[in-house]
Amino acid sequence: MNDLQPGLPQLIIILGYLAILLLLGLSSSLLFKGTKKDFQVASHSIGPFFLLMSLFGTTMTAFALVGSSGEAFKEGIGVYGMLASSSGIIHSLCFFVIGVKVWKIARNNGYTTQIEFFRDRLDNDFIGLLLFPILVGLVIPYLLIGVMASGTVIQSLTAGLSPEWFEATKPDGTIIKALNGGVPPYLGSLMVCIVVLVYVFFGGMRGTTWANTLQTMVFMVLGLVTFVVIAMKLGGTESLFENLKVLGESIPDDKATRSEMSKTKFFTYLLIPLSVGMFPHLFQHWMTAKSSSSFKVPVICHPLFIMIVWVPCVLVGVWATGDTINIPPTLSPNALLPFLVKKLTSPILAGFLAAGILAAIMSSLDSQFLCIGTMFTNDIVTHYKGKENVSDRQTVLYTRSFIIGIVAVTYVLSLFDPKSVFALGVWCFSGFSALFPIVLAALYWRGLSAMGAIAGVLAAIASWSYMFYQALQSDTLRTYVLDLPIGEETYDVMPVVGMLGSSLIAMVVVSLITPKPKPETLAKFFPAQ
């Protein structure tokens, strides 16, 4: 294969991996029982191992792999502390504090989506109409992260395949050598979207869980292989540990520490991982658990898995800032990881590593596509038509139809020129974090009122919209921070502080002065001990 056209071995391996996923998804459909519960939550049959792999695969996106390497290249080693360390702890905390309690309530009441839970908990129908467009609106950028990154990865790793057909140029017409001849992003993204669509369409949640489990194992193993191969190639010695020492010494001082990053910006980043508490696709995955004890393994192992994935990605990014390799000035940060993989490994290994990167990307896309389809069917169609008027067969049909529509919309949006994967991810996660006080209060505070929750949601989305608009106007989408004056000093804080703070204050204040849910409603969610 080494004698083949440049980029062709990688393309063959990528296509082979996609074919395996298709086969796996179609195989899972053989166990499909034809019911709504089976399609949407795999009949609550998922045990600890599959739950761990599906939850971890769902949370590890292009943001974690492609985005973190690119951001570490720009900002330095501090990126790991900002998100990876905190995520390892906070994600598990959310699984324990939110996930287990949600699972118990939802299983007792037959909920599959967050909106079903909030409607009943607050005894209010409007909260569902308010949350649906907001949750879908925040998930779509999340989907774009994966679709965009998949196209970038495939183009970078197949560069040289057909320069006469697939010319990669900058707006001024200059050829981008690192990408020229590679499968263009619009084709690569289309392939990934079609494959994910097929196995979600036919396999539902069971197909998604099976695929996520395979993909999580693939990207974890191949991620470690990538790390070792790149370290051995760049370090130049025969010892891995000696190479790590050489590469560590090559990192510029400003990238080897977080000295250039303000402490307040660093610590306010810690609020962003709270977003997992409000991810609608995680809520649906929690509902697949066979029992509450299934959460034990994910709670314990999730932080370890995050370390295994994030450490190599961030280190590769900061190594690229040293003098061991020349990075083309025209290279997009989003393309850094696939560029290094292609440059520093053999075509065969690069193909397998490409499959690993795509595995991480696709393990999030499938859950999000299924989640949005489920929300549309359960929270809009079935809710307003009446459960008695919608059969299981119709429910599955509606879910599949909406999934096709959302895949098409996401793909079309990905064709436009987006901002960086990391920036888009931070803004998307910040929006979900701003809604975190709502779900926490709904589970643990009897005093939460419907009007309080609505006020909190409106405050969250209003503050998010205002800050996002200001960042777009000032062209600071990636670097935008709030200037917080305290005394004579001004501190940099992430926008999520303003969003979460406004949501929390509005929710609490309005809840204190408005009527609470009926006693019988509260008894349903806060049974007497």
Backbone torsions as a table, in degrees:
resi	resn	phi	psi	omega
1	MET	NA	-23.8	-178.2
2	ASN	-64.2	-21.5	-178.8
3	ASP	-89.4	-0.7	-179.1
4	LEU	-76.3	169.5	176.9
5	GLN	-52.6	135.9	178.3
6	PRO	-52.3	134.7	179.0
7	GLY	89.2	-19.7	-177.5
8	LEU	-70.0	-44.2	177.2
9	PRO	-57.3	-41.9	179.1
10	GLN	-62.7	-42.1	-179.2
11	LEU	-64.7	-40.6	179.4
12	ILE	-61.9	-44.2	-178.9
13	ILE	-67.7	-40.7	177.8
14	ILE	-60.9	-45.9	179.3
15	LEU	-64.2	-37.3	177.6
16	GLY	-64.2	-40.9	178.9
17	TYR	-65.3	-42.5	178.3
18	LEU	-62.1	-37.3	178.4
19	ALA	-65.0	-38.7	177.9
20	ILE	-62.9	-41.3	178.2
21	LEU	-62.9	-41.5	177.3
22	LEU	-60.2	-44.6	-179.6
23	LEU	-63.3	-41.7	179.7
24	LEU	-63.6	-45.4	-179.8
25	GLY	-63.2	-41.9	179.3
26	LEU	-68.6	-33.4	177.8
27	SER	-66.2	-39.2	179.5
28	SER	-64.3	-27.3	-179.3
29	SER	-67.7	-18.1	178.5
30	LEU	-67.7	-22.7	178.5
31	LEU	-93.9	-0.4	-177.4
32	PHE	-65.3	127.2	-176.0
33	LYS	-89.7	-2.8	177.9
34	GLY	81.5	4.8	-177.7
35	THR	-101.1	158.6	176.6
36	LYS	-59.2	-46.5	-177.5
37	LYS	-62.3	-37.1	-179.3
38	ASP	-71.7	-40.9	-178.6
39	PHE	-68.9	-39.2	-172.1
40	GLN	-90.8	-34.4	-177.6
41	VAL	-135.5	22.6	176.1
42	ALA	51.5	35.1	177.7
43	SER	56.1	30.3	178.5
44	HIS	53.1	45.3	-173.1
45	SER	-112.0	7.6	-172.8
46	ILE	-86.5	124.8	-179.6
47	GLY	-88.2	-176.2	-173.3
48	PRO	-56.7	-47.6	-175.5
49	PHE	-65.0	-50.4	-179.5
50	PHE	-65.4	-33.5	177.9
51	LEU	-65.6	-44.8	176.9
52	LEU	-57.5	-50.1	-175.2
53	MET	-66.9	-37.5	-179.5
54	SER	-73.5	-39.3	177.9
55	LEU	-65.7	-44.9	-179.3
56	PHE	-67.6	-44.8	178.9
57	GLY	-60.0	-35.6	-179.7
58	THR	-69.2	-36.5	-178.1
59	THR	-83.7	-20.3	178.9
60	MET	-91.8	102.7	-174.0
61	THR	-112.2	-170.6	171.9
62	ALA	-60.0	-25.5	176.8
63	PHE	-60.3	-39.9	-177.3
64	ALA	-77.2	-38.4	-175.4
65	LEU	-93.1	-72.2	-177.4
66	VAL	-63.9	-45.3	-177.0
67	GLY	-67.0	-42.0	-176.4
68	SER	-68.3	-37.8	177.5
69	SER	-63.4	-45.1	179.2
70	GLY	-65.0	-40.5	-179.5
71	GLU	-70.8	-37.3	176.6
72	ALA	-63.8	-34.4	176.9
73	PHE	-62.9	-36.0	-178.5
74	LYS	-86.3	-39.9	-170.1
75	GLU	-108.2	-19.4	179.4
76	GLY	100.3	-172.1	-171.8
77	ILE	-65.3	-20.4	-179.2
78	GLY	-59.6	-20.3	178.8
79	VAL	-58.8	-36.0	-179.5
80	TYR	-63.1	-47.3	-179.7
81	GLY	-65.7	-36.2	-177.7
82	MET	-58.7	-45.5	-172.9
83	LEU	-121.0	-42.2	-173.4
84	ALA	-67.6	-51.2	-177.8
85	SER	-60.7	-47.4	-178.4
86	SER	-67.2	-37.5	-179.4
87	SER	-63.1	-40.8	-179.4
88	GLY	-56.6	-39.7	-178.9
89	ILE	-82.0	-48.8	-172.5
90	ILE	-70.1	-37.6	177.7
91	HIS	-59.2	-48.8	-179.7
92	SER	-63.3	-38.3	177.4
93	LEU	-61.5	-40.7	178.3
94	CYS	-67.7	-38.8	176.5
95	PHE	-58.4	-40.5	-176.2
96	PHE	-77.9	-48.1	-174.6
97	VAL	-77.6	-39.5	-177.4
98	ILE	-99.3	-51.5	-171.1
99	GLY	-60.3	-48.8	-176.4
100	VAL	-65.5	-43.2	-179.1
101	LYS	-67.8	-41.1	176.6
102	VAL	-61.4	-42.3	-179.8
103	TRP	-58.9	-45.3	-178.3
104	LYS	-63.6	-46.6	-178.8
105	ILE	-65.8	-44.9	-176.4
106	ALA	-66.8	-39.0	178.6
107	ARG	-65.2	-38.0	-179.8
108	ASN	-68.6	-28.2	-174.0
109	ASN	-113.9	1.9	176.0
110	GLY	74.9	29.0	179.4
111	TYR	-84.0	146.5	174.0
112	THR	-120.0	-25.0	-177.5
113	THR	-123.2	162.2	177.3
114	GLN	-61.0	-40.9	-174.3
115	ILE	-63.5	-37.9	175.8
116	GLU	-59.2	-42.0	178.7
117	PHE	-64.4	-49.7	-177.2
118	PHE	-64.8	-38.4	179.2
119	ARG	-59.4	-46.9	-178.7
120	ASP	-73.2	-42.1	-177.3
121	ARG	-61.7	-37.5	-176.9
122	LEU	-99.6	-3.8	-179.5
123	ASP	52.4	47.9	-173.6
124	ASN	-146.9	129.6	-176.9
125	ASP	-84.2	-31.1	-175.7
126	PHE	-64.7	-30.9	-178.9
127	ILE	-58.2	-32.4	178.4
128	GLY	-69.6	-43.6	178.6
129	LEU	-65.1	-31.4	179.2
130	LEU	-74.8	-43.9	-175.1
131	LEU	-73.8	-34.4	-173.9
132	PHE	-55.8	-55.3	-179.4
133	PRO	-66.2	-29.2	179.8
134	ILE	-69.7	-46.9	180.0
135	LEU	-64.7	-43.6	178.3
136	VAL	-64.3	-41.6	179.8
137	GLY	-62.6	-32.1	178.4
138	LEU	-83.0	-27.6	178.8
139	VAL	-74.0	-34.6	-177.4
140	ILE	-59.6	-45.3	173.7
141	PRO	-60.0	-35.0	177.0
142	TYR	-61.6	-43.5	176.3
143	LEU	-63.1	-41.0	-179.2
144	LEU	-60.3	-35.2	178.5
145	ILE	-55.4	-47.5	-178.4
146	GLY	-70.1	-44.6	-178.4
147	VAL	-64.0	-45.2	178.8
148	MET	-60.9	-47.1	-175.9
149	ALA	-66.0	-36.0	-179.8
150	SER	-63.3	-40.6	177.4
151	GLY	-64.9	-41.1	179.5
152	THR	-63.8	-43.9	-178.8
153	VAL	-62.9	-48.1	-177.9
154	ILE	-64.5	-41.2	178.9
155	GLN	-63.4	-45.0	-177.0
156	SER	-64.9	-41.5	-174.9
157	LEU	-82.8	-11.8	175.5
158	THR	-108.1	13.0	179.9
159	ALA	-54.8	140.2	-178.9
160	GLY	92.6	-6.6	-177.0
161	LEU	-62.6	-48.5	-177.5
162	SER	-153.8	78.3	-178.1
163	PRO	-59.7	-29.0	-178.1
164	GLU	-75.3	-23.8	179.2
165	TRP	-98.2	-41.5	-172.5
166	PHE	-115.3	76.8	-178.9
167	GLU	-83.7	127.6	178.8
168	ALA	-105.3	118.4	-177.1
169	THR	-133.4	157.5	172.2
170	LYS	-82.3	169.7	179.7
171	PRO	-54.5	-29.1	-179.4
172	ASP	-86.0	3.9	177.4
173	GLY	93.8	-4.3	179.5
174	THR	-69.3	134.3	179.2
175	ILE	-69.9	133.6	174.1
176	ILE	-94.6	99.1	-172.3
177	LYS	-59.8	-37.0	-176.6
178	ALA	-67.7	-17.2	-177.1
179	LEU	-119.5	-13.3	-171.5
180	ASN	-61.6	131.8	178.9
181	GLY	88.6	-7.9	179.3
182	GLY	-78.2	158.8	177.2
183	VAL	-57.1	121.7	-175.8
184	PRO	-60.6	151.2	-176.3
185	PRO	-54.8	-35.7	-177.2
186	TYR	-66.1	-31.1	177.3
187	LEU	-79.4	-42.3	179.0
188	GLY	-62.3	-46.0	178.6
189	SER	-63.1	-37.8	179.3
190	LEU	-63.3	-43.4	178.1
191	MET	-58.6	-46.9	-178.1
192	VAL	-63.9	-44.3	-179.8
193	CYS	-60.5	-42.2	-178.8
194	ILE	-65.5	-44.1	-179.2
195	VAL	-62.9	-47.9	179.4
196	VAL	-61.5	-43.2	179.8
197	LEU	-58.4	-43.0	-175.9
198	VAL	-64.9	-48.8	-175.0
199	TYR	-76.9	-25.7	172.6
200	VAL	-72.3	-41.6	-178.7
201	PHE	-58.7	-47.1	-175.5
202	PHE	-88.8	-35.2	-173.5
203	GLY	-96.0	-16.6	-178.5
204	GLY	59.2	-146.7	-177.5
205	MET	-66.5	-34.2	179.2
206	ARG	-65.8	-45.2	177.5
207	GLY	-62.1	-39.1	178.6
208	THR	-64.4	-43.9	-179.3
209	THR	-66.1	-43.9	177.9
210	TRP	-60.8	-47.2	-179.5
211	ALA	-63.2	-41.5	179.2
212	ASN	-62.3	-39.2	-180.0
213	THR	-64.0	-47.2	176.9
214	LEU	-60.4	-46.4	-174.8
215	GLN	-68.7	-35.4	177.3
216	THR	-63.7	-44.0	177.7
217	MET	-63.8	-40.2	-179.7
218	VAL	-62.5	-51.3	-174.0
219	PHE	-74.6	-24.3	176.3
220	MET	-71.9	-46.2	-179.8
221	VAL	-66.0	-49.3	-177.3
222	LEU	-71.3	-25.8	175.0
223	GLY	-64.5	-41.8	177.4
224	LEU	-67.3	-38.3	176.5
225	VAL	-61.7	-44.3	178.1
226	THR	-56.4	-47.6	-177.9
227	PHE	-59.0	-48.7	-177.9
228	VAL	-65.8	-44.7	-178.2
229	VAL	-62.9	-46.5	-179.5
230	ILE	-65.2	-40.4	178.9
231	ALA	-62.7	-43.3	-179.6
232	MET	-66.8	-36.9	-178.9
233	LYS	-70.8	-44.5	-176.4
234	LEU	-76.9	-35.6	-175.6
235	GLY	-70.3	-36.2	175.1
236	GLY	83.1	2.3	177.0
237	THR	-113.0	176.5	-178.0
238	GLU	-90.0	-8.9	-177.9
239	SER	-102.9	129.6	179.0
240	LEU	-62.7	-44.6	-177.7
241	PHE	-66.9	-35.7	177.2
242	GLU	-67.5	-38.7	177.7
243	ASN	-63.9	-40.4	178.1
244	LEU	-62.2	-37.3	178.4
245	LYS	-67.1	-44.3	179.1
246	VAL	-61.2	-45.7	-178.1
247	LEU	-68.0	-36.6	177.9
248	GLY	-62.8	-38.8	-180.0
249	GLU	-73.1	-19.7	-178.5
250	SER	-82.6	-12.2	-177.1
251	ILE	-73.9	129.3	176.8
252	PRO	-57.5	149.3	-176.2
253	ASP	-56.5	-39.1	-176.2
254	ASP	-71.1	-17.5	177.7
255	LYS	-97.9	-18.2	-176.6
256	ALA	-83.6	-10.5	177.7
257	THR	-133.9	177.6	174.9
258	ARG	-105.0	31.9	-177.3
259	SER	-62.5	-29.3	-179.4
260	GLU	-84.4	-4.2	-177.2
261	MET	-107.9	125.6	-177.5
262	SER	-65.0	149.1	-178.1
263	LYS	-63.2	-38.8	-178.1
264	THR	-68.0	-37.3	176.4
265	LYS	-65.1	-42.8	-179.3
266	PHE	-60.6	-48.8	-174.9
267	PHE	-75.5	-29.4	178.1
268	THR	-75.2	-16.8	170.9
269	TYR	-61.9	-24.6	-175.7
270	LEU	-65.1	-16.2	178.6
271	LEU	-77.9	-20.9	-174.1
272	ILE	-65.5	-38.9	178.8
273	PRO	-63.4	-13.2	174.9
274	LEU	-61.2	-14.0	-178.7
275	SER	-56.8	-29.5	-177.3
276	VAL	-62.4	-24.3	178.7
277	GLY	-66.6	-18.2	-179.0
278	MET	-121.0	7.6	176.2
279	PHE	-65.6	119.9	179.8
280	PRO	-64.6	-31.2	179.9
281	HIS	-72.6	-30.1	175.2
282	LEU	-70.4	-39.7	176.7
283	PHE	-54.3	-44.9	-178.9
284	GLN	-67.6	-37.4	176.9
285	HIS	-66.1	-38.0	176.8
286	TRP	-57.4	-35.3	-177.0
287	MET	-70.5	-13.4	-179.7
288	THR	-81.7	-12.7	-174.6
289	ALA	-61.7	140.0	-179.7
290	LYS	-71.0	-35.9	179.6
291	SER	-156.3	169.1	180.0
292	SER	-65.0	-27.9	179.5
293	SER	-67.8	-16.6	177.5
294	SER	-64.4	-18.1	-178.6
295	PHE	-79.5	-14.5	-175.0
296	LYS	-60.5	-47.6	-178.1
297	VAL	-63.8	-47.6	177.4
298	PRO	-59.5	-40.9	-178.8
299	VAL	-61.5	-40.2	-177.5
300	ILE	-78.6	-44.5	-170.3
301	CYS	-87.3	-22.4	-175.6
302	HIS	-55.8	-46.4	179.1
303	PRO	-60.5	-37.7	179.5
304	LEU	-66.2	-40.9	179.5
305	PHE	-65.6	-38.7	177.5
306	ILE	-61.0	-42.4	178.6
307	MET	-62.4	-42.5	-179.0
308	ILE	-60.5	-36.5	-177.1
309	VAL	-86.3	-44.4	-172.6
310	TRP	-75.4	-38.9	-177.1
311	VAL	-56.3	-51.3	179.2
312	PRO	-60.6	-41.9	-177.0
313	CYS	-63.9	-44.5	-179.0
314	VAL	-68.9	-41.8	179.9
315	LEU	-63.4	-41.1	177.6
316	VAL	-60.6	-40.0	179.0
317	GLY	-62.5	-44.2	-178.5
318	VAL	-76.3	-29.1	175.2
319	TRP	-60.3	-35.4	-178.2
320	ALA	-66.7	-13.4	178.2
321	THR	-85.3	-11.3	-178.9
322	GLY	-81.9	-167.4	-176.0
323	ASP	-99.2	14.4	-178.5
324	THR	-83.5	-16.4	-178.7
325	ILE	-152.8	144.6	178.1
326	ASN	-94.1	120.5	178.7
327	ILE	-97.2	125.5	178.9
328	PRO	-56.2	132.2	-178.2
329	PRO	-62.9	-21.8	-178.9
330	THR	-86.2	-5.0	-175.0
331	LEU	-72.5	130.3	175.4
332	SER	-70.0	140.2	176.7
333	PRO	-56.0	-31.4	178.9
334	ASN	-63.9	-22.9	-176.9
335	ALA	-98.6	3.9	-174.8
336	LEU	-61.9	-51.6	-176.5
337	LEU	-61.7	-50.8	177.8
338	PRO	-63.5	-31.5	177.0
339	PHE	-62.4	-46.3	-179.6
340	LEU	-66.6	-38.7	178.3
341	VAL	-60.2	-45.6	-177.6
342	LYS	-69.1	-39.2	-175.3
343	LYS	-73.8	-33.2	-169.2
344	LEU	-107.2	1.2	-179.8
345	THR	-128.1	170.5	176.9
346	SER	-74.2	159.3	179.1
347	PRO	-56.9	-38.4	-179.4
348	ILE	-66.1	-49.7	-179.2
349	LEU	-64.9	-38.2	178.0
350	ALA	-60.1	-37.8	178.1
351	GLY	-63.6	-44.4	178.8
352	PHE	-67.4	-37.8	178.5
353	LEU	-68.0	-33.7	174.8
354	ALA	-61.3	-41.6	177.6
355	ALA	-61.6	-37.1	178.5
356	GLY	-65.2	-42.9	178.4
357	ILE	-64.8	-43.8	178.8
358	LEU	-64.0	-33.4	178.9
359	ALA	-60.7	-42.9	178.8
360	ALA	-64.5	-40.0	-179.3
361	ILE	-65.9	-48.2	-174.1
362	MET	-73.4	-23.9	-179.6
363	SER	-69.8	-13.4	173.9
364	SER	-98.9	-38.5	-178.5
365	LEU	-57.3	-44.8	-175.0
366	ASP	-62.3	-44.1	-179.3
367	SER	-64.1	-38.6	-178.2
368	GLN	-71.1	-39.8	176.5
369	PHE	-61.6	-46.6	-179.3
370	LEU	-64.3	-39.0	-179.0
371	CYS	-62.7	-45.7	-178.3
372	ILE	-65.9	-40.8	177.2
373	GLY	-61.7	-40.3	179.2
374	THR	-66.3	-42.9	179.1
375	MET	-61.2	-44.3	179.7
376	PHE	-60.5	-45.9	-176.8
377	THR	-68.4	-49.9	-174.9
378	ASN	-76.5	-41.1	-170.9
379	ASP	-91.9	-16.9	178.6
380	ILE	-115.1	-64.8	-174.0
381	VAL	-64.1	-60.2	-175.5
382	THR	-65.9	-40.1	-177.5
383	HIS	-61.4	-43.1	-175.0
384	TYR	-90.7	-21.8	174.4
385	LYS	-85.4	-23.5	-177.1
386	GLY	98.5	130.5	-177.0
387	LYS	-58.8	-32.9	-178.3
388	GLU	-71.0	-15.2	-178.4
389	ASN	-99.5	1.1	-178.6
390	VAL	-126.4	115.0	179.9
391	SER	-76.8	167.0	176.8
392	ASP	-60.4	-40.1	-179.9
393	ARG	-63.0	-41.9	178.1
394	GLN	-66.6	-38.6	179.1
395	THR	-59.5	-47.3	178.7
396	VAL	-62.4	-39.8	179.5
397	LEU	-64.1	-45.2	178.7
398	TYR	-62.3	-42.6	-179.1
399	THR	-62.4	-47.2	-179.9
400	ARG	-63.2	-39.6	-178.4
401	SER	-64.5	-42.5	-179.3
402	PHE	-69.9	-33.5	176.6
403	ILE	-60.7	-44.2	177.8
404	ILE	-58.5	-44.1	-179.3
405	GLY	-63.9	-43.5	-176.6
406	ILE	-71.6	-32.8	174.8
407	VAL	-63.3	-42.9	-179.7
408	ALA	-64.1	-44.5	-179.9
409	VAL	-62.8	-45.2	-179.5
410	THR	-62.3	-42.9	-179.5
411	TYR	-62.7	-44.4	-179.8
412	VAL	-62.4	-43.2	179.2
413	LEU	-63.2	-32.0	-178.6
414	SER	-68.9	-16.2	-178.5
415	LEU	-76.1	-17.2	177.7
416	PHE	-80.6	166.3	-176.9
417	ASP	-80.7	102.9	-177.1
418	PRO	-90.7	171.1	174.3
419	LYS	-81.7	-172.8	-174.9
420	SER	-66.6	151.7	178.8
421	VAL	-57.9	-44.2	-176.5
422	PHE	-64.5	-45.8	-178.8
423	ALA	-62.9	-45.0	179.9
424	LEU	-61.5	-39.5	178.6
425	GLY	-64.7	-44.0	-179.0
426	VAL	-60.8	-43.3	-179.4
427	TRP	-68.5	-40.6	178.4
428	CYS	-62.4	-49.0	-178.4
429	PHE	-66.7	-33.4	178.5
430	SER	-61.5	-39.4	178.1
431	GLY	-62.1	-43.6	178.1
432	PHE	-66.9	-38.1	178.6
433	SER	-62.2	-36.0	180.0
434	ALA	-63.5	-24.1	179.5
435	LEU	-90.2	-5.9	-176.3
436	PHE	-58.0	-41.3	179.3
437	PRO	-57.7	-28.5	-178.3
438	ILE	-66.5	-48.6	-178.2
439	VAL	-70.5	-35.9	178.7
440	LEU	-64.3	-44.7	179.6
441	ALA	-66.8	-38.2	-179.6
442	ALA	-61.7	-31.2	-177.9
443	LEU	-87.6	-29.4	-169.9
444	TYR	-124.5	-7.3	-176.2
445	TRP	-120.4	111.7	179.3
446	ARG	-66.0	-22.5	-175.8
447	GLY	-80.3	-3.4	179.3
448	LEU	-67.0	126.2	178.0
449	SER	-103.7	164.3	178.0
450	ALA	-61.9	-44.4	179.8
451	MET	-66.4	-33.5	176.8
452	GLY	-64.7	-43.8	178.6
453	ALA	-65.1	-42.3	179.1
454	ILE	-62.7	-42.5	178.4
455	ALA	-62.2	-40.9	178.7
456	GLY	-63.4	-42.7	178.9
457	VAL	-64.7	-44.6	179.9
458	LEU	-63.7	-40.6	178.8
459	ALA	-64.7	-40.9	179.9
460	ALA	-62.3	-48.9	-175.4
461	ILE	-73.8	-31.4	178.1
462	ALA	-67.8	-44.6	179.8
463	SER	-67.6	-38.9	177.2
464	TRP	-61.7	-46.5	-177.7
465	SER	-63.2	-42.7	-179.2
466	TYR	-63.8	-47.4	-177.7
467	MET	-68.3	-38.1	178.2
468	PHE	-64.6	-41.4	178.6
469	TYR	-63.2	-44.2	179.3
470	GLN	-62.0	-38.7	178.9
471	ALA	-66.6	-38.3	177.8
472	LEU	-66.7	-41.6	-178.3
473	GLN	-64.3	-36.5	-177.4
474	SER	-95.7	4.9	179.5
475	ASP	55.4	40.7	179.6
476	THR	-124.7	38.7	-176.4
477	LEU	-58.2	-37.5	-175.9
478	ARG	-84.6	-32.2	-173.2
479	THR	-107.5	-0.5	-172.1
480	TYR	-58.9	126.7	173.7
481	VAL	-135.5	160.2	176.4
482	LEU	-88.7	140.2	173.8
483	ASP	-93.5	110.8	-176.4
484	LEU	-105.0	106.3	179.5
485	PRO	-79.4	126.1	174.7
486	ILE	-132.4	109.7	-174.7
487	GLY	64.8	-128.1	179.6
488	GLU	-93.0	-2.7	-178.3
489	GLU	-103.7	152.3	174.2
490	THR	-120.9	130.7	-175.1
491	TYR	-115.8	143.3	175.7
492	ASP	-85.4	126.6	175.3
493	VAL	-132.6	152.7	178.8
494	MET	-72.8	148.6	-179.7
495	PRO	-55.9	-26.0	-178.3
496	VAL	-58.3	-26.9	179.2
497	VAL	-63.1	-46.9	178.9
498	GLY	-65.5	-39.5	-179.1
499	MET	-65.6	-51.4	-177.2
500	LEU	-66.4	-40.2	179.5
501	GLY	-63.3	-44.0	-179.6
502	SER	-66.4	-38.3	178.3
503	SER	-64.2	-45.5	-177.9
504	LEU	-64.4	-46.9	-177.9
505	ILE	-64.1	-47.1	-179.5
506	ALA	-61.3	-43.2	-178.8
507	MET	-62.0	-47.7	-176.0
508	VAL	-68.4	-48.6	-177.0
509	VAL	-61.1	-49.0	-177.7
510	VAL	-68.0	-36.7	178.7
511	SER	-62.8	-34.5	-178.2
512	LEU	-70.3	-22.0	-174.9
513	ILE	-114.9	6.7	-179.6
514	THR	-122.2	159.2	-176.9
515	PRO	-61.8	142.3	178.8
516	LYS	-85.4	163.7	174.7
517	PRO	-58.6	161.1	-178.9
518	LYS	-62.4	150.1	179.0
519	PRO	-54.5	-39.4	-179.6
520	GLU	-67.4	-30.4	175.5
521	THR	-68.5	-45.5	179.4
522	LEU	-63.7	-36.3	179.6
523	ALA	-62.8	-28.5	-179.9
524	LYS	-69.8	-31.1	-175.9
525	PHE	-107.5	-17.6	178.0
526	PHE	-129.2	70.9	-177.8
527	PRO	-63.4	148.5	-179.9
528	ALA	-63.3	137.7	-178.8
529	GLN	-76.7	NA	NA
